[in-house]
Amino acid sequence: MDLPSEALQIWQSAIDANPVLKGIIEKLPDVVYSTREHEPTASDPEGVLVYRRTEGGTDALAWVDKDGNSVT
């Protein structure tokens, strides 16, 4: 499943379970930053998950380690 379709499914499931969320979520700014704790391991190193949309409109999701190397 592509990233936008998965996001839409998560959105739809959330508002089906709690319709009040629809209004709350729609009022969020276009860009929302969030973090979550992660315990690094040899197979899951320290880093960040990065989402971006390219100029051509393609969605991209990448995991980058603390040295800037692509993990995915």
Predicted model as a PDB file, atoms N, CA, C, CB and O in Angstrom, pLDDT in the B-factor column:
MODEL        1                                                                  
ATOM      1  N   MET A   1       0.852  -1.172   0.000  1.00 68.00           N  
ATOM      2  CA  MET A   1       0.000   0.000   0.000  1.00 68.00           C  
ATOM      3  C   MET A   1       0.895   1.231   0.000  1.00 68.00           C  
ATOM      4  CB  MET A   1      -0.968   0.000   1.222  1.00 68.00           C  
ATOM      5  O   MET A   1       1.903   1.269   0.706  1.00 68.00           O  
ATOM      6  N   ASP A   2       0.535   2.227  -0.781  1.00 76.00           N  
ATOM      7  CA  ASP A   2       1.325   3.450  -0.831  1.00 76.00           C  
ATOM      8  C   ASP A   2       1.049   4.311   0.406  1.00 76.00           C  
ATOM      9  CB  ASP A   2       1.016   4.241  -2.123  1.00 76.00           C  
ATOM     10  O   ASP A   2       0.021   4.160   1.065  1.00 76.00           O  
ATOM     11  N   LEU A   3       1.975   5.205   0.705  1.00 73.00           N  
ATOM     12  CA  LEU A   3       1.915   6.029   1.919  1.00 73.00           C  
ATOM     13  C   LEU A   3       0.642   6.875   2.016  1.00 73.00           C  
ATOM     14  CB  LEU A   3       3.122   6.937   1.973  1.00 73.00           C  
ATOM     15  O   LEU A   3       0.015   6.876   3.076  1.00 73.00           O  
ATOM     16  N   PRO A   4       0.228   7.590   0.973  1.00 78.00           N  
ATOM     17  CA  PRO A   4      -1.016   8.378   1.096  1.00 78.00           C  
ATOM     18  C   PRO A   4      -2.250   7.513   1.358  1.00 78.00           C  
ATOM     19  CB  PRO A   4      -1.237   9.191  -0.169  1.00 78.00           C  
ATOM     20  O   PRO A   4      -3.125   7.902   2.131  1.00 78.00           O  
ATOM     21  N   SER A   5      -2.326   6.347   0.720  1.00 86.00           N  
ATOM     22  CA  SER A   5      -3.476   5.456   0.944  1.00 86.00           C  
ATOM     23  C   SER A   5      -3.496   4.936   2.373  1.00 86.00           C  
ATOM     24  CB  SER A   5      -3.443   4.276  -0.038  1.00 86.00           C  
ATOM     25  O   SER A   5      -4.557   4.837   2.991  1.00 86.00           O  
ATOM     26  N   GLU A   6      -2.316   4.603   2.897  1.00 87.00           N  
ATOM     27  CA  GLU A   6      -2.244   4.131   4.280  1.00 87.00           C  
ATOM     28  C   GLU A   6      -2.642   5.244   5.248  1.00 87.00           C  
ATOM     29  CB  GLU A   6      -0.825   3.622   4.605  1.00 87.00           C  
ATOM     30  O   GLU A   6      -3.357   4.997   6.219  1.00 87.00           O  
ATOM     31  N   ALA A   7      -2.181   6.464   4.986  1.00 84.00           N  
ATOM     32  CA  ALA A   7      -2.540   7.603   5.836  1.00 84.00           C  
ATOM     33  C   ALA A   7      -4.047   7.846   5.797  1.00 84.00           C  
ATOM     34  CB  ALA A   7      -1.783   8.874   5.390  1.00 84.00           C  
ATOM     35  O   ALA A   7      -4.658   8.130   6.827  1.00 84.00           O  
ATOM     36  N   LEU A   8      -4.647   7.736   4.612  1.00 89.00           N  
ATOM     37  CA  LEU A   8      -6.090   7.925   4.489  1.00 89.00           C  
ATOM     38  C   LEU A   8      -6.854   6.868   5.282  1.00 89.00           C  
ATOM     39  CB  LEU A   8      -6.509   7.883   3.019  1.00 89.00           C  
ATOM     40  O   LEU A   8      -7.863   7.174   5.918  1.00 89.00           O  
ATOM     41  N   GLN A   9      -6.374   5.619   5.244  1.00 93.00           N  
ATOM     42  CA  GLN A   9      -7.024   4.553   5.992  1.00 93.00           C  
ATOM     43  C   GLN A   9      -6.932   4.794   7.497  1.00 93.00           C  
ATOM     44  CB  GLN A   9      -6.404   3.208   5.636  1.00 93.00           C  
ATOM     45  O   GLN A   9      -7.904   4.570   8.218  1.00 93.00           O  
ATOM     46  N   ILE A  10      -5.783   5.242   7.972  1.00 91.00           N  
ATOM     47  CA  ILE A  10      -5.609   5.562   9.391  1.00 91.00           C  
ATOM     48  C   ILE A  10      -6.556   6.697   9.779  1.00 91.00           C  
ATOM     49  CB  ILE A  10      -4.133   5.952   9.697  1.00 91.00           C  
ATOM     50  O   ILE A  10      -7.209   6.641  10.821  1.00 91.00           O  
ATOM     51  N   TRP A  11      -6.624   7.726   8.933  1.00 88.00           N  
ATOM     52  CA  TRP A  11      -7.523   8.867   9.160  1.00 88.00           C  
ATOM     53  C   TRP A  11      -8.966   8.386   9.256  1.00 88.00           C  
ATOM     54  CB  TRP A  11      -7.382   9.915   8.026  1.00 88.00           C  
ATOM     55  O   TRP A  11      -9.677   8.730  10.200  1.00 88.00           O  
ATOM     56  N   GLN A  12      -9.396   7.593   8.281  1.00 94.00           N  
ATOM     57  CA  GLN A  12     -10.778   7.142   8.241  1.00 94.00           C  
ATOM     58  C   GLN A  12     -11.119   6.276   9.447  1.00 94.00           C  
ATOM     59  CB  GLN A  12     -11.041   6.375   6.957  1.00 94.00           C  
ATOM     60  O   GLN A  12     -12.196   6.424  10.026  1.00 94.00           O  
ATOM     61  N   SER A  13     -10.225   5.379   9.834  1.00 95.00           N  
ATOM     62  CA  SER A  13     -10.447   4.520  10.999  1.00 95.00           C  
ATOM     63  C   SER A  13     -10.553   5.340  12.279  1.00 95.00           C  
ATOM     64  CB  SER A  13      -9.318   3.495  11.127  1.00 95.00           C  
ATOM     65  O   SER A  13     -11.380   5.051  13.144  1.00 95.00           O  
ATOM     66  N   ALA A  14      -9.710   6.365  12.393  1.00 93.00           N  
ATOM     67  CA  ALA A  14      -9.713   7.208  13.592  1.00 93.00           C  
ATOM     68  C   ALA A  14     -11.021   7.982  13.721  1.00 93.00           C  
ATOM     69  CB  ALA A  14      -8.530   8.182  13.561  1.00 93.00           C  
ATOM     70  O   ALA A  14     -11.604   8.030  14.805  1.00 93.00           O  
ATOM     71  N   ILE A  15     -11.490   8.589  12.629  1.00 95.00           N  
ATOM     72  CA  ILE A  15     -12.719   9.381  12.741  1.00 95.00           C  
ATOM     73  C   ILE A  15     -13.965   8.490  12.793  1.00 95.00           C  
ATOM     74  CB  ILE A  15     -12.826  10.356  11.563  1.00 95.00           C  
ATOM     75  O   ILE A  15     -14.999   8.907  13.315  1.00 95.00           O  
ATOM     76  N   ASP A  16     -13.875   7.264  12.254  1.00 96.00           N  
ATOM     77  CA  ASP A  16     -14.985   6.317  12.420  1.00 96.00           C  
ATOM     78  C   ASP A  16     -15.124   5.925  13.890  1.00 96.00           C  
ATOM     79  CB  ASP A  16     -14.768   5.054  11.543  1.00 96.00           C  
ATOM     80  O   ASP A  16     -16.234   5.797  14.408  1.00 96.00           O  
ATOM     81  N   ALA A  17     -13.979   5.736  14.554  1.00 97.00           N  
ATOM     82  CA  ALA A  17     -13.983   5.336  15.967  1.00 97.00           C  
ATOM     83  C   ALA A  17     -14.353   6.501  16.884  1.00 97.00           C  
ATOM     84  CB  ALA A  17     -12.611   4.782  16.364  1.00 97.00           C  
ATOM     85  O   ALA A  17     -14.954   6.294  17.938  1.00 97.00           O  
ATOM     86  N   ASN A  18     -13.995   7.737  16.482  1.00 96.00           N  
ATOM     87  CA  ASN A  18     -14.257   8.904  17.324  1.00 96.00           C  
ATOM     88  C   ASN A  18     -14.488  10.119  16.417  1.00 96.00           C  
ATOM     89  CB  ASN A  18     -13.067   9.162  18.321  1.00 96.00           C  
ATOM     90  O   ASN A  18     -13.537  10.834  16.100  1.00 96.00           O  
ATOM     91  N   PRO A  19     -15.734  10.364  15.995  1.00 95.00           N  
ATOM     92  CA  PRO A  19     -16.034  11.448  15.059  1.00 95.00           C  
ATOM     93  C   PRO A  19     -15.588  12.839  15.517  1.00 95.00           C  
ATOM     94  CB  PRO A  19     -17.494  11.475  14.804  1.00 95.00           C  
ATOM     95  O   PRO A  19     -15.398  13.723  14.682  1.00 95.00           O  
ATOM     96  N   VAL A  20     -15.420  13.047  16.814  1.00 96.00           N  
ATOM     97  CA  VAL A  20     -14.971  14.348  17.327  1.00 96.00           C  
ATOM     98  C   VAL A  20     -13.567  14.682  16.802  1.00 96.00           C  
ATOM     99  CB  VAL A  20     -14.977  14.348  18.879  1.00 96.00           C  
ATOM    100  O   VAL A  20     -13.218  15.851  16.642  1.00 96.00           O  
ATOM    101  N   LEU A  21     -12.768  13.638  16.537  1.00 93.00           N  
ATOM    102  CA  LEU A  21     -11.407  13.861  16.052  1.00 93.00           C  
ATOM    103  C   LEU A  21     -11.368  14.589  14.713  1.00 93.00           C  
ATOM    104  CB  LEU A  21     -10.685  12.544  15.928  1.00 93.00           C  
ATOM    105  O   LEU A  21     -10.408  15.306  14.430  1.00 93.00           O  
ATOM    106  N   LYS A  22     -12.390  14.415  13.891  1.00 93.00           N  
ATOM    107  CA  LYS A  22     -12.383  15.021  12.563  1.00 93.00           C  
ATOM    108  C   LYS A  22     -12.165  16.529  12.644  1.00 93.00           C  
ATOM    109  CB  LYS A  22     -13.693  14.720  11.836  1.00 93.00           C  
ATOM    110  O   LYS A  22     -11.301  17.069  11.954  1.00 93.00           O  
ATOM    111  N   GLY A  23     -12.933  17.201  13.474  1.00 93.00           N  
ATOM    112  CA  GLY A  23     -12.790  18.650  13.620  1.00 93.00           C  
ATOM    113  C   GLY A  23     -11.461  19.047  14.218  1.00 93.00           C  
ATOM    114  O   GLY A  23     -10.864  20.043  13.807  1.00 93.00           O  
ATOM    115  N   ILE A  24     -10.989  18.277  15.186  1.00 92.00           N  
ATOM    116  CA  ILE A  24      -9.710  18.575  15.836  1.00 92.00           C  
ATOM    117  C   ILE A  24      -8.571  18.446  14.833  1.00 92.00           C  
ATOM    118  CB  ILE A  24      -9.473  17.635  17.040  1.00 92.00           C  
ATOM    119  O   ILE A  24      -7.716  19.326  14.737  1.00 92.00           O  
ATOM    120  N   ILE A  25      -8.565  17.344  14.085  1.00 86.00           N  
ATOM    121  CA  ILE A  25      -7.480  17.079  13.138  1.00 86.00           C  
ATOM    122  C   ILE A  25      -7.488  18.090  11.999  1.00 86.00           C  
ATOM    123  CB  ILE A  25      -7.593  15.657  12.578  1.00 86.00           C  
ATOM    124  O   ILE A  25      -6.429  18.546  11.566  1.00 86.00           O  
ATOM    125  N   GLU A  26      -8.655  18.438  11.520  1.00 89.00           N  
ATOM    126  CA  GLU A  26      -8.730  19.397  10.411  1.00 89.00           C  
ATOM    127  C   GLU A  26      -8.221  20.782  10.796  1.00 89.00           C  
ATOM    128  CB  GLU A  26     -10.158  19.504   9.919  1.00 89.00           C  
ATOM    129  O   GLU A  26      -7.872  21.571   9.917  1.00 89.00           O  
ATOM    130  N   LYS A  27      -8.173  21.090  12.068  1.00 92.00           N  
ATOM    131  CA  LYS A  27      -7.674  22.393  12.526  1.00 92.00           C  
ATOM    132  C   LYS A  27      -6.157  22.404  12.735  1.00 92.00           C  
ATOM    133  CB  LYS A  27      -8.365  22.782  13.822  1.00 92.00           C  
ATOM    134  O   LYS A  27      -5.586  23.458  13.017  1.00 92.00           O  
ATOM    135  N   LEU A  28      -5.498  21.249  12.600  1.00 88.00           N  
ATOM    136  CA  LEU A  28      -4.046  21.210  12.757  1.00 88.00           C  
ATOM    137  C   LEU A  28      -3.379  21.968  11.615  1.00 88.00           C  
ATOM    138  CB  LEU A  28      -3.539  19.750  12.807  1.00 88.00           C  
ATOM    139  O   LEU A  28      -3.938  22.047  10.520  1.00 88.00           O  
ATOM    140  N   PRO A  29      -2.191  22.528  11.853  1.00 88.00           N  
ATOM    141  CA  PRO A  29      -1.477  23.211  10.775  1.00 88.00           C  
ATOM    142  C   PRO A  29      -1.034  22.210   9.705  1.00 88.00           C  
ATOM    143  CB  PRO A  29      -0.256  23.975  11.334  1.00 88.00           C  
ATOM    144  O   PRO A  29      -1.045  21.002   9.942  1.00 88.00           O  
ATOM    145  N   ASP A  30      -0.645  22.710   8.532  1.00 83.00           N  
ATOM    146  CA  ASP A  30      -0.213  21.845   7.434  1.00 83.00           C  
ATOM    147  C   ASP A  30       0.981  20.973   7.809  1.00 83.00           C  
ATOM    148  CB  ASP A  30       0.133  22.685   6.226  1.00 83.00           C  
ATOM    149  O   ASP A  30       1.083  19.833   7.354  1.00 83.00           O  
ATOM    150  N   VAL A  31       1.872  21.492   8.622  1.00 79.00           N  
ATOM    151  CA  VAL A  31       3.042  20.734   9.051  1.00 79.00           C  
ATOM    152  C   VAL A  31       2.970  20.561  10.560  1.00 79.00           C  
ATOM    153  CB  VAL A  31       4.369  21.444   8.627  1.00 79.00           C  
ATOM    154  O   VAL A  31       2.850  21.535  11.304  1.00 79.00           O  
ATOM    155  N   VAL A  32       3.045  19.306  11.004  1.00 78.00           N  
ATOM    156  CA  VAL A  32       3.009  18.996  12.423  1.00 78.00           C  
ATOM    157  C   VAL A  32       4.254  18.181  12.744  1.00 78.00           C  
ATOM    158  CB  VAL A  32       1.700  18.225  12.814  1.00 78.00           C  
ATOM    159  O   VAL A  32       4.497  17.144  12.126  1.00 78.00           O  
ATOM    160  N   TYR A  33       5.030  18.637  13.694  1.00 78.00           N  
ATOM    161  CA  TYR A  33       6.241  17.929  14.087  1.00 78.00           C  
ATOM    162  C   TYR A  33       5.932  17.066  15.304  1.00 78.00           C  
ATOM    163  CB  TYR A  33       7.401  18.924  14.389  1.00 78.00           C  
ATOM    164  O   TYR A  33       5.207  17.484  16.207  1.00 78.00           O  
ATOM    165  N   SER A  34       6.483  15.870  15.318  1.00 78.00           N  
ATOM    166  CA  SER A  34       6.286  15.011  16.478  1.00 78.00           C  
ATOM    167  C   SER A  34       7.518  14.137  16.664  1.00 78.00           C  
ATOM    168  CB  SER A  34       5.012  14.142  16.319  1.00 78.00           C  
ATOM    169  O   SER A  34       8.292  13.914  15.733  1.00 78.00           O  
ATOM    170  N   THR A  35       7.679  13.653  17.872  1.00 78.00           N  
ATOM    171  CA  THR A  35       8.789  12.756  18.170  1.00 78.00           C  
ATOM    172  C   THR A  35       8.292  11.611  19.019  1.00 78.00           C  
ATOM    173  CB  THR A  35       9.932  13.501  18.879  1.00 78.00           C  
ATOM    174  O   THR A  35       7.212  11.672  19.606  1.00 78.00           O  
ATOM    175  N   ARG A  36       9.094  10.570  19.077  1.00 80.00           N  
ATOM    176  CA  ARG A  36       8.769   9.424  19.895  1.00 80.00           C  
ATOM    177  C   ARG A  36      10.081   8.805  20.337  1.00 80.00           C  
ATOM    178  CB  ARG A  36       7.876   8.399  19.127  1.00 80.00           C  
ATOM    179  O   ARG A  36      11.049   8.776  19.577  1.00 80.00           O  
ATOM    180  N   GLU A  37      10.113   8.313  21.557  1.00 82.00           N  
ATOM    181  CA  GLU A  37      11.325   7.695  22.076  1.00 82.00           C  
ATOM    182  C   GLU A  37      11.646   6.423  21.297  1.00 82.00           C  
ATOM    183  CB  GLU A  37      11.175   7.383  23.575  1.00 82.00           C  
ATOM    184  O   GLU A  37      10.748   5.670  20.920  1.00 82.00           O  
ATOM    185  N   HIS A  38      12.941   6.193  21.059  1.00 84.00           N  
ATOM    186  CA  HIS A  38      13.403   5.007  20.333  1.00 84.00           C  
ATOM    187  C   HIS A  38      14.679   4.518  20.973  1.00 84.00           C  
ATOM    188  CB  HIS A  38      13.625   5.310  18.825  1.00 84.00           C  
ATOM    189  O   HIS A  38      15.635   5.279  21.122  1.00 84.00           O  
ATOM    190  N   GLU A  39      14.705   3.248  21.356  1.00 89.00           N  
ATOM    191  CA  GLU A  39      15.919   2.639  21.901  1.00 89.00           C  
ATOM    192  C   GLU A  39      16.696   2.015  20.744  1.00 89.00           C  
ATOM    193  CB  GLU A  39      15.580   1.565  23.002  1.00 89.00           C  
ATOM    194  O   GLU A  39      16.260   1.002  20.196  1.00 89.00           O  
ATOM    195  N   PRO A  40      17.829   2.590  20.361  1.00 88.00           N  
ATOM    196  CA  PRO A  40      18.592   2.064  19.225  1.00 88.00           C  
ATOM    197  C   PRO A  40      19.138   0.661  19.499  1.00 88.00           C  
ATOM    198  CB  PRO A  40      19.743   3.007  18.888  1.00 88.00           C  
ATOM    199  O   PRO A  40      19.493   0.330  20.630  1.00 88.00           O  
ATOM    200  N   THR A  41      19.196  -0.143  18.460  1.00 89.00           N  
ATOM    201  CA  THR A  41      19.817  -1.471  18.504  1.00 89.00           C  
ATOM    202  C   THR A  41      20.710  -1.586  17.275  1.00 89.00           C  
ATOM    203  CB  THR A  41      18.733  -2.630  18.545  1.00 89.00           C  
ATOM    204  O   THR A  41      20.775  -0.668  16.458  1.00 89.00           O  
ATOM    205  N   ALA A  42      21.395  -2.718  17.151  1.00 86.00           N  
ATOM    206  CA  ALA A  42      22.261  -2.915  15.981  1.00 86.00           C  
ATOM    207  C   ALA A  42      21.454  -2.897  14.685  1.00 86.00           C  
ATOM    208  CB  ALA A  42      23.028  -4.240  16.101  1.00 86.00           C  
ATOM    209  O   ALA A  42      21.920  -2.374  13.673  1.00 86.00           O  
ATOM    210  N   SER A  43      20.253  -3.461  14.708  1.00 84.00           N  
ATOM    211  CA  SER A  43      19.440  -3.510  13.492  1.00 84.00           C  
ATOM    212  C   SER A  43      18.518  -2.295  13.342  1.00 84.00           C  
ATOM    213  CB  SER A  43      18.613  -4.777  13.484  1.00 84.00           C  
ATOM    214  O   SER A  43      18.025  -2.036  12.244  1.00 84.00           O  
ATOM    215  N   ASP A  44      18.278  -1.554  14.416  1.00 84.00           N  
ATOM    216  CA  ASP A  44      17.445  -0.348  14.399  1.00 84.00           C  
ATOM    217  C   ASP A  44      18.235   0.814  14.999  1.00 84.00           C  
ATOM    218  CB  ASP A  44      16.112  -0.575  15.185  1.00 84.00           C  
ATOM    219  O   ASP A  44      17.993   1.199  16.143  1.00 84.00           O  
ATOM    220  N   PRO A  45      19.184   1.381  14.232  1.00 86.00           N  
ATOM    221  CA  PRO A  45      20.076   2.396  14.796  1.00 86.00           C  
ATOM    222  C   PRO A  45      19.382   3.723  15.108  1.00 86.00           C  
ATOM    223  CB  PRO A  45      21.209   2.645  13.848  1.00 86.00           C  
ATOM    224  O   PRO A  45      18.260   3.986  14.678  1.00 86.00           O  
ATOM    225  N   GLU A  46      20.093   4.537  15.868  1.00 89.00           N  
ATOM    226  CA  GLU A  46      19.627   5.889  16.186  1.00 89.00           C  
ATOM    227  C   GLU A  46      19.461   6.672  14.886  1.00 89.00           C  
ATOM    228  CB  GLU A  46      20.622   6.617  17.152  1.00 89.00           C  
ATOM    229  O   GLU A  46      20.292   6.572  13.984  1.00 89.00           O  
ATOM    230  N   GLY A  47      18.391   7.446  14.798  1.00 88.00           N  
ATOM    231  CA  GLY A  47      18.175   8.240  13.598  1.00 88.00           C  
ATOM    232  C   GLY A  47      16.792   8.849  13.582  1.00 88.00           C  
ATOM    233  O   GLY A  47      16.139   8.964  14.620  1.00 88.00           O  
ATOM    234  N   VAL A  48      16.345   9.240  12.392  1.00 87.00           N  
ATOM    235  CA  VAL A  48      15.035   9.874  12.233  1.00 87.00           C  
ATOM    236  C   VAL A  48      14.318   9.282  11.030  1.00 87.00           C  
ATOM    237  CB  VAL A  48      15.178  11.407  12.076  1.00 87.00           C  
ATOM    238  O   VAL A  48      14.941   8.806  10.081  1.00 87.00           O  
ATOM    239  N   LEU A  49      13.002   9.324  11.095  1.00 84.00           N  
ATOM    240  CA  LEU A  49      12.155   8.961   9.972  1.00 84.00           C  
ATOM    241  C   LEU A  49      11.758  10.263   9.298  1.00 84.00           C  
ATOM    242  CB  LEU A  49      10.894   8.124  10.425  1.00 84.00           C  
ATOM    243  O   LEU A  49      11.219  11.159   9.949  1.00 84.00           O  
ATOM    244  N   VAL A  50      12.014  10.377   8.019  1.00 84.00           N  
ATOM    245  CA  VAL A  50      11.798  11.618   7.293  1.00 84.00           C  
ATOM    246  C   VAL A  50      10.735  11.412   6.215  1.00 84.00           C  
ATOM    247  CB  VAL A  50      13.117  12.120   6.668  1.00 84.00           C  
ATOM    248  O   VAL A  50      10.819  10.472   5.424  1.00 84.00           O  
ATOM    249  N   TYR A  51       9.735  12.295   6.189  1.00 83.00           N  
ATOM    250  CA  TYR A  51       8.735  12.287   5.123  1.00 83.00           C  
ATOM    251  C   TYR A  51       8.895  13.562   4.322  1.00 83.00           C  
ATOM    252  CB  TYR A  51       7.285  12.160   5.693  1.00 83.00           C  
ATOM    253  O   TYR A  51       9.129  14.637   4.876  1.00 83.00           O  
ATOM    254  N   ARG A  52       8.769  13.431   3.024  1.00 81.00           N  
ATOM    255  CA  ARG A  52       8.758  14.625   2.184  1.00 81.00           C  
ATOM    256  C   ARG A  52       8.003  14.331   0.902  1.00 81.00           C  
ATOM    257  CB  ARG A  52      10.196  15.101   1.874  1.00 81.00           C  
ATOM    258  O   ARG A  52       7.846  13.178   0.498  1.00 81.00           O  
ATOM    259  N   ARG A  53       7.549  15.381   0.284  1.00 82.00           N  
ATOM    260  CA  ARG A  53       6.916  15.281  -1.035  1.00 82.00           C  
ATOM    261  C   ARG A  53       7.853  15.970  -2.013  1.00 82.00           C  
ATOM    262  CB  ARG A  53       5.464  15.933  -1.055  1.00 82.00           C  
ATOM    263  O   ARG A  53       8.241  17.121  -1.815  1.00 82.00           O  
ATOM    264  N   THR A  54       8.211  15.253  -3.070  1.00 85.00           N  
ATOM    265  CA  THR A  54       9.136  15.808  -4.056  1.00 85.00           C  
ATOM    266  C   THR A  54       8.430  16.848  -4.923  1.00 85.00           C  
ATOM    267  CB  THR A  54       9.727  14.689  -4.937  1.00 85.00           C  
ATOM    268  O   THR A  54       7.204  16.956  -4.898  1.00 85.00           O  
ATOM    269  N   GLU A  55       9.206  17.608  -5.685  1.00 88.00           N  
ATOM    270  CA  GLU A  55       8.631  18.608  -6.585  1.00 88.00           C  
ATOM    271  C   GLU A  55       7.698  17.967  -7.601  1.00 88.00           C  
ATOM    272  CB  GLU A  55       9.738  19.373  -7.304  1.00 88.00           C  
ATOM    273  O   GLU A  55       6.758  18.606  -8.073  1.00 88.00           O  
ATOM    274  N   GLY A  56       7.955  16.697  -7.944  1.00 91.00           N  
ATOM    275  CA  GLY A  56       7.114  15.980  -8.901  1.00 91.00           C  
ATOM    276  C   GLY A  56       5.853  15.402  -8.281  1.00 91.00           C  
ATOM    277  O   GLY A  56       5.043  14.782  -8.971  1.00 91.00           O  
ATOM    278  N   GLY A  57       5.681  15.612  -6.945  1.00 85.00           N  
ATOM    279  CA  GLY A  57       4.479  15.146  -6.269  1.00 85.00           C  
ATOM    280  C   GLY A  57       4.573  13.740  -5.696  1.00 85.00           C  
ATOM    281  O   GLY A  57       3.572  13.191  -5.235  1.00 85.00           O  
ATOM    282  N   THR A  58       5.756  13.157  -5.720  1.00 87.00           N  
ATOM    283  CA  THR A  58       5.938  11.819  -5.169  1.00 87.00           C  
ATOM    284  C   THR A  58       6.178  11.906  -3.666  1.00 87.00           C  
ATOM    285  CB  THR A  58       7.110  11.094  -5.864  1.00 87.00           C  
ATOM    286  O   THR A  58       6.971  12.728  -3.208  1.00 87.00           O  
ATOM    287  N   ASP A  59       5.492  11.055  -2.896  1.00 82.00           N  
ATOM    288  CA  ASP A  59       5.718  10.986  -1.459  1.00 82.00           C  
ATOM    289  C   ASP A  59       6.914  10.088  -1.190  1.00 82.00           C  
ATOM    290  CB  ASP A  59       4.457  10.465  -0.718  1.00 82.00           C  
ATOM    291  O   ASP A  59       7.068   9.044  -1.825  1.00 82.00           O  
ATOM    292  N   ALA A  60       7.759  10.492  -0.253  1.00 84.00           N  
ATOM    293  CA  ALA A  60       8.944   9.709   0.091  1.00 84.00           C  
ATOM    294  C   ALA A  60       9.052   9.592   1.600  1.00 84.00           C  
ATOM    295  CB  ALA A  60      10.224  10.348  -0.499  1.00 84.00           C  
ATOM    296  O   ALA A  60       8.834  10.564   2.324  1.00 84.00           O  
ATOM    297  N   LEU A  61       9.386   8.409   2.067  1.00 84.00           N  
ATOM    298  CA  LEU A  61       9.584   8.147   3.488  1.00 84.00           C  
ATOM    299  C   LEU A  61      10.930   7.450   3.616  1.00 84.00           C  
ATOM    300  CB  LEU A  61       8.411   7.276   4.100  1.00 84.00           C  
ATOM    301  O   LEU A  61      11.156   6.422   2.977  1.00 84.00           O  
ATOM    302  N   ALA A  62      11.818   7.989   4.427  1.00 86.00           N  
ATOM    303  CA  ALA A  62      13.153   7.421   4.566  1.00 86.00           C  
ATOM    304  C   ALA A  62      13.583   7.437   6.025  1.00 86.00           C  
ATOM    305  CB  ALA A  62      14.163   8.190   3.701  1.00 86.00           C  
ATOM    306  O   ALA A  62      13.222   8.336   6.784  1.00 86.00           O  
ATOM    307  N   TRP A  63      14.352   6.439   6.399  1.00 86.00           N  
ATOM    308  CA  TRP A  63      14.938   6.368   7.735  1.00 86.00           C  
ATOM    309  C   TRP A  63      16.412   6.704   7.566  1.00 86.00           C  
ATOM    310  CB  TRP A  63      14.729   4.939   8.409  1.00 86.00           C  
ATOM    311  O   TRP A  63      17.119   6.050   6.800  1.00 86.00           O  
ATOM    312  N   VAL A  64      16.875   7.721   8.280  1.00 87.00           N  
ATOM    313  CA  VAL A  64      18.252   8.203   8.170  1.00 87.00           C  
ATOM    314  C   VAL A  64      18.911   8.081   9.528  1.00 87.00           C  
ATOM    315  CB  VAL A  64      18.305   9.675   7.656  1.00 87.00           C  
ATOM    316  O   VAL A  64      18.348   8.513  10.534  1.00 87.00           O  
ATOM    317  N   ASP A  65      20.121   7.486   9.569  1.00 85.00           N  
ATOM    318  CA  ASP A  65      20.807   7.334  10.851  1.00 85.00           C  
ATOM    319  C   ASP A  65      21.432   8.645  11.302  1.00 85.00           C  
ATOM    320  CB  ASP A  65      21.877   6.251  10.756  1.00 85.00           C  
ATOM    321  O   ASP A  65      21.383   9.640  10.579  1.00 85.00           O  
ATOM    322  N   LYS A  66      22.023   8.650  12.496  1.00 86.00           N  
ATOM    323  CA  LYS A  66      22.547   9.885  13.075  1.00 86.00           C  
ATOM    324  C   LYS A  66      23.675  10.505  12.269  1.00 86.00           C  
ATOM    325  CB  LYS A  66      23.024   9.624  14.462  1.00 86.00           C  
ATOM    326  O   LYS A  66      23.992  11.681  12.448  1.00 86.00           O  
ATOM    327  N   ASP A  67      24.294   9.712  11.366  1.00 90.00           N  
ATOM    328  CA  ASP A  67      25.371  10.230  10.522  1.00 90.00           C  
ATOM    329  C   ASP A  67      24.877  10.644   9.138  1.00 90.00           C  
ATOM    330  CB  ASP A  67      26.464   9.189  10.382  1.00 90.00           C  
ATOM    331  O   ASP A  67      25.673  11.008   8.272  1.00 90.00           O  
ATOM    332  N   GLY A  68      23.550  10.587   8.932  1.00 88.00           N  
ATOM    333  CA  GLY A  68      22.990  10.998   7.652  1.00 88.00           C  
ATOM    334  C   GLY A  68      22.914   9.914   6.602  1.00 88.00           C  
ATOM    335  O   GLY A  68      22.570  10.183   5.451  1.00 88.00           O  
ATOM    336  N   ASN A  69      23.239   8.670   6.995  1.00 87.00           N  
ATOM    337  CA  ASN A  69      23.178   7.550   6.057  1.00 87.00           C  
ATOM    338  C   ASN A  69      21.774   6.982   5.982  1.00 87.00           C  
ATOM    339  CB  ASN A  69      24.164   6.457   6.461  1.00 87.00           C  
ATOM    340  O   ASN A  69      21.081   6.901   6.996  1.00 87.00           O  
ATOM    341  N   SER A  70      21.347   6.587   4.792  1.00 85.00           N  
ATOM    342  CA  SER A  70      20.033   5.987   4.624  1.00 85.00           C  
ATOM    343  C   SER A  70      20.033   4.576   5.210  1.00 85.00           C  
ATOM    344  CB  SER A  70      19.630   5.961   3.131  1.00 85.00           C  
ATOM    345  O   SER A  70      20.904   3.765   4.896  1.00 85.00           O  
ATOM    346  N   VAL A  71      19.044   4.290   6.065  1.00 83.00           N  
ATOM    347  CA  VAL A  71      18.899   2.969   6.667  1.00 83.00           C  
ATOM    348  C   VAL A  71      17.970   2.124   5.805  1.00 83.00           C  
ATOM    349  CB  VAL A  71      18.358   3.075   8.118  1.00 83.00           C  
ATOM    350  O   VAL A  71      18.162   0.915   5.674  1.00 83.00           O  
ATOM    351  N   THR A  72      16.966   2.766   5.219  1.00 76.00           N  
ATOM    352  CA  THR A  72      15.987   2.034   4.392  1.00 76.00           C  
ATOM    353  C   THR A  72      16.401   2.033   2.949  1.00 76.00           C  
ATOM    354  CB  THR A  72      14.592   2.642   4.525  1.00 76.00           C  
ATOM    355  O   THR A  72      15.703   1.467   2.107  1.00 76.00           O  
TER     356      THR A  72                                                      
ENDMDL                                                                          
END                                                                             
